[in-house]
Amino acid sequence: MFDLKGKVAAVSGASSGLGQQMALALARQGASLVIMARRMERLEEFKPKLLKEGAKEVLAIKCDVTSSEDINNAAKEAEKKFGHVDILLNCAGSSKDKGVLDMNDEEWDFTIATDETSVFKMTRAFGKIMKKNHYGRIINIASMYGLVGNTEIPTVAYHTSKGAVVNFTRAVAAELATEGITCNAICPGYFYTELTTAVLDTERFQNFAKTMVPMQRYGKPGELDAAVVFLASEEASYVNGVILPVDGGYTCI
């Protein structure tokens, strides 16, 4: 089960963090990868590791997910190279962390464009390729913060954007189901990335996590792999519109 040989997976935000972790998970199942990010040098450095771990082929494309032109060109390049794209993993994201009374327009717009609108644009571009082949697995990386608020970090735009990704997932799942395309979302909890390490390493936040996360720890590398591989697989053909938290139990209390 869960063999992805012959499948092509497009992954945004593949230059670091969770994007790289999940791209590796797909590579280990034998998928070919289209990896996208703004930092092309990071993608080129990452390619040999993907091939070593089992990816059949890897295509790296420089892509700013806030640019419709970049995204549309990336989709065309991927289709030209492989003829089809079977899996889309929307992982790119960033955030300006401020509370509702302190956040300015630029900070709000940046977060919404990067974390929410980009998911729409990527899904539109790659979904058209999937429709041609009547097959697709779209996986959106939302956040447990898309399901709940929090009392520790004021980050209203991030909560908003990830909440929008959650319901965008449901809308796309309903709309594209008859096209052979499923759309599901993963809502990670606290994992180390370039964007989170400074906060997660503080004693204050570690104490907060021990109180709020039933497992009393952050997520470890690899603990998202099973969710990604499952939702990307042919075996998950009747799983559609699911919002799957991988958060150590944070959202169950």
N, C-alpha and C positions, 0 to 999 in steps of 0.2 A: 504494500500500500504506500501511497504518497510519493510515488516515483514521478519526477518532473522531467525526465528525459524527453527531448523533443519539444518541450515547452520553452517559450521566450517570456522572460519577466523583465518589465521595465520598472526601475526603482529610482525615485527622486530622493534628493538628500543623501546620496550615497557616498559623500566624501568624508563622513565622520559619524560617530555616535550610533544611534539605533538603526539608521539607514544601512550602515556597513554591517552591523550584526545580522540584520534580517536578510540582506543580500547574500551573506555567507550561508545562511540557513537554506536559502533557495539553491545556491550553488552546490551544496552538499547533496541535494536531491537530484542533481544532474541537469538543472535548467541552464539555458543560455541567458546571459544578462545584458540588459541595456542599462548602464549606470549613468545617472545625470546629477550634475551639481554645477555651481558657479566656479569652483576651484578645480580646473582641469588637471593641474599637476597632482592633486590628491587622488583623482580618479585614475590617472595613469600609474601611480604608485600602488593603487589598490588592485588593479587588474591581475597581476601575477598571483596574488593570494587567492583570488576567486578561481582562477584556472587550476591552481594547485589543489584547492578544496573540492573540485569536481565540476565546475562550470564547463560546458562544452565550448562555448565562445563567449567573448565579452566585448561589447561595443561601448566605448566611453563617449559621452556627448556633453559639451559645455552647455548648461541650460540654467537660466534664471527663471524660477517658477513664477515670478510676478510678471513675466513678459509673455504675452500671447504669441508673439513672433517666435521667440526661442522655443516655446513648447510645441507649436505647430511644426516648426522645422525639425525638432527632435523626433516627433512622431513620424514625419515623412522619412527621415533618415533611418529610423528603426524598421519601418515597413519595407523600405528599399533593401535593407541588409538581409532581413529575415523572412519577409513576405507575410508575417503575422506577428501579433503580440497577444499572448494568452493571459498574462498576469500583469496587473498594474498595482504597484505598491506606492501609495502616496505618503511619503515619509518626510519630505522637506518641511522645515518650519523654523520659526524664531519668534521672539517676543520682546516687547518693551513692557517691563513690569512696573505698573503704577496703579494706584487706586482710582476709583471713579471721579473723585473730586480733584485729583492732581494730574491726571493724564491729559496731555494736549492732543490736538487733532493729528499731528504728524505721527505720534506714537501709536495712537489708535489705528490710523490708516495703515501704517506699516504692518502691524500685527494681523489685522484682518486680511490684508492683501497676501501676506506670506502664509498664514495658517489656514485660511478659509477659501479665499477666492482662487488661490493656486490649485486647490483640490478640484474645484469646478473646472478650471481651464485644462488641467491634466486629464480629467475624466472625459471631458468633451473631445479632446484630441485623440486619445488612445481608445476611447469607447467606440469611435467611428471605425477604427480598424477591427476591433473585436466584432462589431456588428456584421461586417463583411463576411467573417468566418463563422458567425453564429456561435461564438464561444468566448467566454471571458471570465476572469476572476479579478474583481476590483477590491483592493484592501486599503482602507483609509486608516491612517494612524491618527486617532483622536487623542484623548487623554482622560484619565479619571476626573480631571478638572472640567471636562465637558459634561459630566454627570452631576457634579456637586460644586458647592462653593468651598472656600477654605478660610480659616481665621489666622493663618500664619504669614502668608505672602499676599499683599495687595496686587492682583494681576487681572484686572477686570476684562481687558481685551482678550487675553488668552482664554479665560473661561468662556467668553462669548464666542470666540472663533471655534473652539473645540466643541462647544455645544452645538454650533451650527453644522460642523462636520458630522456629528452624530445624526442629526435629522436629515442632512443632505444624503447620508448613507441610506437611510430608510426610503427617501424619495426616489433615489436612483435604483435601489433594489426593486421597488414596485414598478418603476417605469421600464426597466430593461429586462425584466424576468423572462418575457416571451422571446427575447433575442438570444437566449442561451447564455446570458451574462448575469452573474451574481455580484452583489456588492455588500460587503460587510466591513465592520470597523473594529479595531483593537484599541482599547483604552489603557495604555500603560500607566502604572503607578510611578514610584520614585526609582529611576534608573540613572546611573552616572552617564553623563554626556558632556560635551564641551560647554554646553549652556547651563548645566545644573551642578557641576562639581563644586564650584565655589560655595554654593548654598548648602549642598548636602554634606559637605565636610565640616560645617560649623557644629559646635557642641549643642547649641540651642536647637538646631533643626534635627539633629540626631535624637535628642530627647523628645522632641515633638513627634517624630516618626515612631519611636518606641511606644508612645501613648496612643497614636492614631492608627497605626498599622497593626492589625491583629498578629501578624507574623513577627512584628517587632524588628524589622530590618528592611533595607532597600532591596530592590530586585538585583539579581546577579546577571552577568553576561550569559546569554544563552537561554534565559528563562522566558523570552518571547518567541523563541524559535518554533516550538511546537504549535503555537497559535497561528503563526504565519504559514507554516508548511501545510497545516490542516486546511486553512481557508483557501490556500492557493491550489489545492489538489482537486483532481477529478472526483475523488470520493466525497467531497463536500458539495456535490451538485445540488442537494436539496437544502443547503444552508444559505439563507438569503435574508438580508436585512438585520443580521445579528450584531449586537453591540457587546463586545466581549472585553470586560475588564481583566487585566492581568496586573493586579495591584496589591497582592498579599492580603486582600480582604478589606482594604481601605473603604471601599464603597458599600460594604455590607453592614456597616455599623453607623 
